[in-house]
Amino acid sequence: MEIAPGIPASVPVRDSKDPEGAVLVFPAGRWAAFVEAVKGGALAV
């Protein structure tokens, strides 16, 4: 997975193994909440 930094309001995300594939764009606040949930173990399998 890759993210494109430097875009203040959005976080574009793509599959690094498929750079020509689809890009998902998340609002920056939602992305930050997702990252914090992962760090906190809330999304652990």
C-alpha positions in Angstrom: 0.0 0.0 0.0 1.2 3.5 -0.8 -0.1 6.9 0.2 0.6 10.2 -1.5 1.8 12.8 1.0 1.4 16.5 0.7 -2.3 16.8 0.0 -3.7 18.6 3.0 -7.4 17.6 2.9 -7.1 14.1 1.3 -5.0 10.9 1.5 -4.8 9.0 -1.8 -4.1 5.3 -1.3 -3.2 2.7 -3.9 -1.9 -0.9 -4.1 1.9 -0.6 -4.5 1.9 -3.8 -6.6 -0.5 -2.3 -9.1 0.5 1.3 -9.6 -1.7 1.7 -12.6 -4.8 0.4 -10.7 -7.5 2.3 -8.8 -6.8 4.9 -6.2 -8.9 5.4 -3.1 -9.1 8.9 -1.6 -9.9 9.3 2.0 -10.6 12.6 4.0 -7.4 13.3 6.0 -9.3 13.1 9.3 -10.8 9.7 8.6 -7.4 8.4 7.5 -5.9 9.6 10.7 -8.6 7.9 12.8 -8.0 4.7 10.8 -4.3 4.8 11.5 -4.9 5.4 15.2 -7.3 2.5 15.4 -4.7 0.2 13.8 -2.0 1.4 16.1 -4.3 0.9 19.1 -5.2 -2.7 18.1 -8.9 -2.0 17.4 -8.7 -3.6 14.0 -6.4 -6.5 14.9 -7.4 -9.9 13.5 
